[in-house]
Amino acid sequence: MITKGVWTGHYDHAERTKTLISGLTSTKFTIEIIDIIDNRFTGTVQDDLATGGTEGVGKIIGAINANKIKFTKLMPIMTLIMDKNGTRKVLKKKHRPIYYSGDFSTDKIVVSGEWHFKPGIIWLGFLPRFVTRQGGTWTMSRN
């Protein structure tokens, strides 16, 4: 069961191109669970910018069913890492929703699973760019 408070973790990209372009293998994040009602929870999330995270404080909305967890990460700003120097391109629009699912460890202290974006179009200025489904793995634990 998830508990209120701070959880820390990291996510990795399955797409090798993203790792090669950015030079980053793992992005750290901090989640604070603020409210739990029955099997549903809400909170905030903040990525670590130094490890390639998205700017701003986002929201999470999720649910737990037995040993399974699912939540959606909603970030306020879309940020793209352009190269190994950490050059960022900040787009003045909300990030696409990011979907997380996973399983709790037997001691309920660690959660791990997979994350993904749905395919869609993002606009880079006046140029549309089709983005395929992207994703990877993630892990977090209670502080």
MIVEXKE-602867 format. One record per residue: x, y, z of N, C-alpha, C in turn. Coordinates in steps of 0.2 Angstrom, whole numbers, padded with zeros to 4 digits, always signed. Layout:
<pts>
XYZXYZXYZ;...
</pts>
This chain:
<pts>
+0004-0006+0000+0000+0000+0000+0004+0006+0000;+0002+0011-0004+0006+0017-0004+0004+0021+0002;+0009+0025+0005+0008+0029+0011+0010+0037+0009;+0007+0041+0013+0008+0048+0012+0015+0049+0013;+0018+0055+0010+0025+0056+0011+0029+0056+0005;+0036+0057+0006+0040+0057+0000+0043+0051-0002;+0043+0050-0009+0045+0044-0012+0051+0046-0017;+0056+0043-0017+0061+0045-0022+0063+0039-0027;+0064+0041-0033+0066+0036-0038+0069+0038-0044;+0069+0034-0049+0072+0036-0056+0068+0032-0061;+0069+0035-0067+0066+0032-0073+0072+0031-0078;+0071+0026-0082+0076+0025-0088+0072+0025-0094;+0075+0027-0100+0072+0026-0106+0074+0020-0110;+0069+0016-0113+0071+0010-0116+0074+0012-0123;+0072+0018-0126+0074+0020-0132+0082+0022-0132;+0086+0018-0135+0093+0019-0134+0095+0026-0137;+0092+0028-0142+0093+0035-0146+0093+0040-0141;+0088+0040-0136+0087+0046-0131+0093+0046-0127;+0095+0040-0125+0101+0039-0120+0108+0042-0124;+0108+0040-0130+0114+0042-0134+0114+0050-0135;+0109+0053-0137+0108+0060-0138+0110+0064-0132;+0107+0062-0126+0107+0066-0120+0113+0064-0116;+0116+0058-0117+0121+0055-0113+0119+0053-0106;+0113+0053-0104+0110+0052-0098+0107+0045-0098;+0108+0041-0093+0105+0034-0093+0099+0034-0088;+0099+0038-0083+0093+0038-0078+0092+0045-0075;+0085+0046-0075+0083+0053-0072+0080+0051-0066;+0082+0055-0061+0079+0055-0054+0073+0059-0053;+0069+0057-0049+0063+0061-0047+0061+0060-0040;+0057+0065-0037+0054+0065-0031+0046+0065-0031;+0043+0061-0028+0035+0061-0028+0033+0062-0020;+0028+0067-0019+0025+0068-0013+0018+0066-0013;+0016+0060-0010+0009+0058-0010+0006+0063-0004;+0001+0066-0007-0002+0071-0002-0009+0069+0000;-0013+0065-0004-0020+0063-0002-0021+0056-0004;-0024+0052+0000-0026+0045-0001-0033+0044+0001;-0037+0042-0004-0044+0041-0002-0046+0034-0005;-0047+0029-0001-0049+0022-0003-0042+0020-0007;-0043+0018-0013-0037+0015-0017-0034+0020-0021;-0037+0027-0021-0034+0032-0025-0030+0037-0022;-0025+0040-0025-0020+0044-0022-0019+0050-0027;-0017+0056-0024-0014+0061-0028-0008+0064-0025;-0004+0068-0029+0002+0071-0026+0005+0075-0031;+0012+0077-0029+0016+0081-0034+0022+0077-0036;+0025+0079-0041+0031+0076-0044+0036+0081-0046;+0042+0080-0045+0047+0085-0048+0053+0080-0050;+0055+0081-0056+0061+0078-0059+0067+0082-0057;+0073+0078-0057+0079+0081-0056+0082+0084-0062;+0083+0090-0063+0085+0093-0069+0092+0091-0071;+0096+0090-0066+0103+0088-0067+0104+0081-0071;+0099+0077-0070+0099+0071-0073+0094+0070-0079;+0092+0076-0082+0088+0076-0088+0081+0076-0087;+0079+0078-0081+0072+0079-0080+0068+0084-0083;+0061+0084-0083+0057+0089-0085+0056+0095-0080;+0056+0101-0083+0055+0107-0078+0048+0107-0075;+0048+0110-0069+0042+0112-0066+0040+0106-0061;+0035+0108-0057+0032+0103-0052+0025+0101-0055;+0025+0094-0056+0019+0091-0059+0014+0088-0054;+0009+0085-0057+0004+0082-0053+0004+0075-0054;+0002+0070-0049+0001+0063-0051-0006+0062-0048;-0009+0057-0052-0016+0055-0050-0015+0047-0051;-0017+0043-0046-0016+0036-0047-0021+0032-0043;-0020+0025-0044-0024+0021-0040-0020+0014-0039;-0022+0011-0033-0019+0005-0031-0024-0001-0031;-0022-0007-0034-0026-0012-0034-0022-0018-0032;-0023-0021-0026-0019-0026-0023-0012-0024-0023;-0007-0028-0026+0000-0026-0027+0002-0022-0033;-0003-0019-0036-0002-0016-0042-0003-0008-0041;+0001-0004-0045+0000+0003-0045+0000+0006-0052;-0005+0011-0053-0005+0014-0059-0006+0022-0057;-0002+0026-0061-0003+0033-0060-0001+0037-0067;-0004+0043-0067-0002+0047-0073+0001+0053-0070;+0007+0055-0073+0011+0060-0072+0010+0066-0077;+0008+0072-0074+0006+0078-0078+0011+0083-0076;+0015+0085-0081+0020+0090-0080+0018+0096-0083;+0019+0102-0080+0017+0108-0083+0020+0111-0089;+0026+0109-0091+0030+0111-0096+0034+0106-0100;+0034+0106-0106+0037+0101-0110+0044+0103-0111;+0049+0099-0109+0056+0100-0110+0059+0095-0114;+0063+0097-0119+0067+0092-0123+0075+0093-0122;+0078+0087-0120+0085+0087-0120+0088+0086-0127;+0092+0091-0129+0094+0091-0136+0101+0088-0137;+0106+0088-0132+0112+0085-0133+0116+0083-0127;+0122+0080-0127+0125+0078-0122+0128+0084-0117;+0127+0090-0119+0129+0096-0115+0123+0098-0111;+0118+0094-0111+0112+0096-0107+0108+0102-0110;+0109+0104-0116+0105+0109-0119+0098+0107-0119;+0094+0112-0117+0087+0111-0116+0083+0115-0121;+0077+0112-0123+0073+0116-0127+0066+0116-0123;+0064+0122-0120+0058+0122-0117+0052+0124-0121;+0047+0120-0122+0041+0122-0126+0036+0125-0121;+0033+0130-0123+0028+0134-0119+0021+0130-0119;+0021+0124-0117+0015+0120-0117+0016+0115-0112;+0010+0112-0110+0010+0106-0106+0013+0100-0109;+0017+0096-0105+0020+0090-0107+0014+0085-0108;+0015+0080-0113+0010+0075-0114+0010+0071-0107;+0004+0068-0106+0003+0064-0100+0008+0058-0100;+0011+0056-0095+0015+0050-0094+0012+0045-0090;+0012+0039-0092+0008+0034-0089+0013+0029-0086;+0012+0028-0079+0016+0023-0075+0012+0017-0073;+0015+0011-0073+0012+0005-0070+0017+0001-0067;+0016-0002-0061+0021-0006-0058+0018-0011-0052;+0023-0014-0049+0021-0018-0043+0025-0016-0037;+0022-0017-0031+0025-0016-0025+0030-0022-0023;+0035-0021-0020+0039-0027-0017+0035-0030-0012;+0037-0036-0010+0034-0039-0004+0033-0035+0002;+0038-0031+0004+0038-0027+0010+0035-0021+0009;+0032-0019+0003+0029-0013+0001+0033-0007+0002;+0039-0007+0001+0044-0001+0002+0046+0001-0005;+0047-0004-0010+0049-0002-0016+0044-0004-0021;+0043+0001-0026+0039+0000-0032+0043+0000-0038;+0041-0004-0043+0045-0004-0050+0040-0006-0055;+0042-0004-0061+0037-0006-0067+0040-0002-0073;+0035+0000-0077+0036+0003-0084+0032+0009-0084;+0035+0014-0089+0031+0020-0090+0031+0021-0098;+0026+0025-0100+0026+0026-0107+0022+0033-0109;+0023+0035-0115+0019+0041-0118+0015+0037-0123;+0009+0040-0125+0006+0037-0130+0008+0040-0137;+0008+0037-0142+0010+0041-0148+0006+0047-0150;+0009+0051-0153+0006+0058-0155+0010+0062-0159;+0008+0069-0159+0011+0074-0163+0013+0079-0158;+0019+0081-0158+0022+0087-0154+0024+0093-0159;+0023+0099-0158+0025+0104-0162+0031+0107-0160;+0036+0108-0164+0042+0111-0163+0042+0118-0167;+0039+0123-0164+0038+0129-0168+0032+0128-0172;+0034+0129-0179+0029+0128-0184+0029+0121-0187;+0034+0116-0185+0035+0110-0188+0032+0104-0183;+0027+0101-0186+0024+0095-0182+0029+0089-0182;+0030+0085-0177+0034+0080-0177+0030+0074-0174;+0029+0068-0177+0026+0062-0175+0030+0059-0170;+0028+0057-0164+0032+0054-0159+0029+0047-0158;+0032+0042-0159+0030+0035-0158+0029+0034-0150;+0026+0028-0148+0026+0027-0141+0033+0026-0139;+0034+0029-0133+0041+0029-0130+0040+0027-0123;+0045+0024-0120+0044+0022-0113+0050+0019-0110;+0050+0016-0105+0055+0013-0101+0053+0010-0095;+0058+0010-0090+0057+0007-0083+0058+0012-0078;+0055+0011-0072+0056+0015-0066+0056+0011-0060;+0058+0015-0055+0058+0012-0048+0058+0018-0043;+0054+0017-0038+0054+0022-0032+0053+0018-0026;+0056+0022-0020+0055+0019-0014+0053+0024-0009;+0051+0022-0003+0048+0027+0002+0054+0029+0006;+0055+0036+0007+0060+0039+0011+0059+0038+0018;
</pts>
